[in-house]
Amino acid sequence: MSRKRIRDIRHEEFVEATIIAVHERGYGVVTMAEIAREAGSSAASINYYFGSKEGLMEATMRHMLQILKQAMLQRYKMATSPRERLMAVLDANFDDQLFTIPQCSLWMQFWANAPYSKRLSRLHRINRARVRDHFRAELRSLVPDGQIETVRLALQNYMDGVWLEAAQSPVALDPIAARSEARRVADLLLNSHNS
């Protein structure tokens, strides 16, 4: 096993500090100095590694998207049918490593700021397209063609709504319960289109 480079360690520390600081202060007002202080470093270090606050936010979102990708790949390995793969997509989006209040807060702020930043907007489009394509691929085998988009939109909007509420939750989140509820919503949608 190879050892981590100092650069990679610092990168992880800044990403974790960004999640905390953006959740506590808000992306629009948090400063690089506050994020650096959270990481036990200096704003000059953020500038050195990421170039700007926007570059740091991009790196943080790439980190979170990588967690999402890995969660999805793990669940896909165990899925043996289109329905199970659809549930794997839902489960991955409520993975224990992602579905926390600070991370939900960061996602919401990322979505809110993406339209104003080319870099963030590109990541947003890639993520939305990935989720959309995963849903469509599995729904083709589960619902009539004319209803795929309706079910996909309902599932994607449901997930977004849960994340929005979670970002403002006064109590710790329960990823297991969130996955269970998402599966129940998917079952209701699938059953209503197959009856």
Secondary structure, 3 states (H helix, E strand, C coil): CCCCCHHHHHHHHHHHHHHHHHHHHCCCCCCHHHHHHHHCCCHHHHHHHHCCHHHHHHHHHHHHHHHHHHHHHHHHHHCCCHHHHHHHHHHHHCCCCCCCHHHHHHHHHHHHHHHHCHHHHHHHHHHHHHHHHHHHHHHCCCCCHHHHHHHHHHHHHHHHHHHHHHHCCCCCCCHHHHHHHHHHHHHHHHHHHCC
